[in-house]
């Protein structure tokens, strides 16, 4: 520098170094001198000195870069006139204003925190499940494909046709959900798994976390059995040991080699799958359409659109159908589906999240309306202040900016408090959302949620602050600055406040109606008879390894010994076996042939669910025997006639009005085997309380067998005491046979209603919050209006009006506002009910009795909020009020 001066300890060294390097020498000398003289007179503390220098240096550099210096060596006009300086002043004034009204400010902050926090928590779930970019690199071109008649599954032959001939797909693969036992350690475990084929891993394109992923050739080879495991299984069963790659384990008793570990974000086909192994296709006998157990996915070529993929799949399917179908109508009923992977994964959770987000948005709007009313109620107290500032020369834009800064500061502070509430709400969402919700573990308050909260806070500040700010900053405020008060209410403010209350009441009614619909739906769902006894039943899953039980006779003997040991426990009254217990998944289904009856085409042929069970299953589950007999030991003799028990739904479908006993049927699951109906049992709601019972047939264990079976046990006492005894008994019988999901059957029933219970809990919370905020809003508006109209009401009392007349007058005025809100809220409730319709059970979303009763309840709450201000006005002393004026 060409100019030196005796620098006092006021100027930080970094300020001189920064300005002397960036600004020209002549300019920096003058600027540093002026800054030091100004700083010396301010007597700032050490932190404030650094902050002041930073602000002034930023302003100087900004004006220099824009060429805004008034002369080559001059400074910009910055002291007291810059926008940043004025904005800082506005924030200081806003903080002082909020601190002078701690009660009102705290009420506004809590109201905004509840509204913004609810939206942030719901958005965190919406972003993680629906909006977050997919972890799969090829997600934009990955499609879930279906070539279907009645469901979206495909046969292995159809899968091979697509893999070999589809020109619009770069790669394709198929998969099927499975349950396998993993052994080779101290104790076997049962896993949810997926059998995969073709370019399954290459289509998705996500690399392994550890090791590698098998190629299509390895998956199709019968000489190798590579196994890929999930990160969760790697942590829980292998203690995150990196040397697990190359380790041999037993998968259903067959050796398999672990070749890779997938990351936590890999959730295909569904969340919770812990192992992926090569598909070994069933031997397809007869009509290939009977064996549709696979799901198909493909990677679309970049030059092909989804419509071209659909047309090619339709052509392939029509070519296959032409080989075995004679009816043109049947061919017309077969369609194809092409669904993007991201839409397929979030499809189930999307309606629930949309409804919850709409409810949270309603709560935020109610909160904004409440805070806007609080701001309007303050406007009378600030009219003299604003008018005085206008008289001293402040422009309207300047006043408007200050008022908006106050509101935005209030909203942003409320948003910070809302984030604290959302932190706890997010943990609850991760815990209570259905386990099969995709990426539920990724729900968190990340940077996207923080940006959303900031945007919502700023928008809320503008939303509730704009109308009061415009009203206060307008030119025509008062005719004088005297100290007298108005003897009547301000009509424009009164109208705006009442309009906000109408909006609050409408939104509150919509949420209350939504919660009422969910209460009604959940109540009716709990009253449904599932067709079996729930209390006291314990369920479990067993899987027999192939290397220890090589043939079907050995498998049956193990299951018979296991269930007999469980049945003989003192804590157990009865026990039985079945292929799938209710509410644990979809059964195998097949077409049926009836002896002596023919069908013109496949679509007319009846379908049935297919089960394997023993006689103890019906007793333990308390499923009533309606006709005929149960399974007996003679049915298991080698020379015994193949028999079946059917449920009432199948009996009424096949033989309405006549006895099915002795009739013979043939299932597609058993080829050419005819079986005789020996009994009819009650129908079970197998797939959910909200789904009607399906036709179902049971084959006796022994005539047919599977390696994976479910067992049920009816406890003679508390279920909690029976579970350890069952586990120890089965573990002593064979520790290498995994026992999983040993829990009360009642938990499965409750789990089936989890979506509705979650919806009810959150909607109920939002509805109660909206009801409280609505009542507070009505009370606040009426209380403020009565306070402004107190002189007018006192004059009426002095002229002879009775207190009861004034009460009725005030309450009727408040109820008029509430009635208008209820009328508008009914329309909003009908719109919200559309989002809830898929979650309702035997409940009319437009139920007139429900709408009328909840509207009356809301009006009753509004009447209570109106009564308190009316009572205060009626008991005021008119002489004292008029004297105060």
SULLIN-V860129 format. One line per field, one symbol per residue. ss: DSSP state (~ for helix, > for strand, _ for the rest). burial: + if it has 9 or more other ideal C-beta (glycine too) atoms within 8 Angstrom, else -. Layout:
ss->???
burial->???
//
This chain:
ss->____________~~~~~~~~~~__~~~~~~~~~~~~~~~~_____~~~~~~~~~~~~~~~~~~~~_________________~~~~~~~~~~~~~~~~~~_~~~~~~~~~~~~~~~~~~~~~~~~~~~~~~_______~~~>>>>>>>_____>>~~~~~~~~~~___>>>>>>>>>>>>>>>_____>>>>>>>>>>_~~~~~_____>>____~~~~~_____>>>>_~~~~~~~~___~~~___>>>>__>>>>>>>>_____________>>>>_________~~~_>>>>>>>>>_____~~~~~~~~~~~~~~~~~~~___~~~~~~_>>>>>>~~~~~~~~~~~~~~~~~~~~~~~~~~~~~~~~~~~~~~~~~~~~~~~~~~~____~~~~~~~~~~~~~~~~~~~~~~~~~~~~~~~~~~~~~_______~~~____~~~~~~~~~~~~~~~~~~~~~~~~~~~_________________~~~~~~~~~~~~~~~~~~~~~~~~~~~~~~~~~~~~__________>>>>>>>________~~~~~~~~~~~~~~~~____>>>>>>>_________>>>>>>>_______~~~__>>>>>>>_~~~~~~____>>>>____~~~~______>>>>>~~~~~~~_________>>>>~~~___>>>>>>>>______________>>>>>>__>___>>>>>>>>___~~~~~~~~~~~~~~~____>>>>>>>~~~~~~~~_~~~~~~~~~~~~~~~~~~~~~~~~~~~~~~~~~~~~~~~~~~~~~____~~~~~~~~~~~~~~~~~~~~~~~~~~~~~~~~~~~~~________~~~~~~~~~~~~~~~~~~~~~~~~~~~___~~~~~~~_
burial->----------+---++-+++--+-++++++++++++-++---------++-++-+++-+++-++----+-----++-+---+--++++-++-+++-++--+--++-++++++++++++++++++++++++-+---+-++-+++++++++---+++++++-+++--+-++-+++++++++++++----+++++++++++++++++++-+-++-++-+-++----++++++++-+++-++-----++-+-++++++-++++++++--+++--+-+++++++----+---+++++-++++++++--+-+-+++-+++-+++-++---+-+--++--+-++++++--+++--++++++++++++++++++++++++++++++++-++--+++++-----+-++++++++++++++++++-+++++++-++--++--++--++++--+-+---++-+++-+++-++++++++++++++---+-----------++--++-+++-+++++++++++++++++++++++-++--+-+++----++++++++++-++----+++-++++++-+++-+-++-++++++++++---+--+++-++-----++--+++++++++++++++++-+-+-++--+---+----+-++++++++++--++----++-++++++-+---+++++++++++++--+---+++++++++++++-+++++++++---+-+++-+++-+++-+--+++++-+++++-+++-+++++++++++++-++-+++-++++++++++++++-+++++++++++-------++++++-+++-++++++-++++++++++-++--+++-+-+-+--++--++-+++-++++++++++++++-+-+--++---
//
